[in-house]
Amino acid sequence: MILLKDEQGGRAALDMEDLPAEQKKALGFVETGTRGLFDSEDAETLFEGMVPGSAVVALAIEHAWAVALVNAVYQAGVEVALNFRVPAMIVDEAFASLAESN
C-alpha cells in the first residue's frame, strides 16, 4: 500500500499496478500474492498518523529478506516509523480471506 499526504492534508492512495513501468519494476520483489492484504481501515489508521507532506509504503514482508530491505531503507536516509510483527494466525486468516474472494 502506498499512501501520500500533501502539504494541505489531502490524501491519495496508489496501487502498485498503477505505477510507471520503471517504478513498478523496482518493486518487483514484492510478491503479488501479498498484494491486497491491507484494506481501507489500515489506510485510515496510517493516514491518521501521517504528517502533511509525507508518504507511507506499507508492505507485508517475510523476515528472511527484510534485513536487506531495512538496510537499504536506512542507507537511503528514510526513517522507519513503525515496525510491527503480525502474528502468523492473522496472516493465515488474511490469505484465506483473499482466497475466498477470488
N, C-alpha and C positions, 0 to 999 in steps of 0.2 A: 504494500500500500504506500503510495506517495502522496503526501499532503503538503499543501502550501498555504501560508497565511501572509497576505500582503500587508503593507505598512498601515493601511486603514482598517485592518482586521478582516478583510474579505477572504473567503475560504475557497480553495479549489482542491479537488482530488484527481489524480492522474492514474489511469490504468497503464500498467507496463506495456500492454499491447498497443497503446496509442502513442508511444514514444517514437521519435525518429529512429530510423534503422540503426544508425551508429550507436545511439544510446541504448537501444534495445539489445544490441549485440553485446554491449559491455555488461549487461545484466543477465546474459545467457546462462550464467552459472546457477541462477535461481530456478529450481525445478518447477515445471509447470504444474505438477501435482500439488504443490503447496499454495498455489495462487487461489484466491477466493476464501482462504481461511479467516480473514478479517472481515467484519461486517460494519454497517453504519454506526452501531453503538461503539465499536472500537474506534472508529474515526472520530466520533464526537468526543470521546474521552481524550484522545490525543489532541484534537483541536483546542479543547479547554485549557490544556497546559502549554500551548504554543504561544510564544511572544510574536507580536507583529513583525513581519519581515523575515520569517523563518520557514524552514521546510523540515518535514519528517519523512523518513523512509522506514517503514515497519516491515520486517522480514520474519518469516518463520524459517529458522535455520537449524541445522544439525550441528552439534558441538564439534564434530570431527574436523570440520574445516572452518569453524567460527574463529579460531585463533588467528588464522591468516587474514580473515576479513577485518577483525578488530585491529590488528596491527596496521593494515592498510588504511583504515579509517583514521587512526591516531596519527599516522605519518602524513596524512593529507591535512591535518590540522582540524579535523572535525571533532566536536565534543559529543561523546556518548552520554545522553541524558538519562537513559533508563536501560537497564539490563535485567530481564525478568525470565526466570525459567518456568516454562509451562509444564505442569505435570503430564506424564505420558498418557494417563487416562483421559485428560481433556483433549489432547492431540488426537487420540484414537476416536473419541466422540466426534470431533470436528471432521475427520476424514470420513467417518461413517455417514455423517450428515451430508457431506459433499457427494458421496456415492449414491445416497438415496435421492438427491435432487437431480442426478443425471439420468 
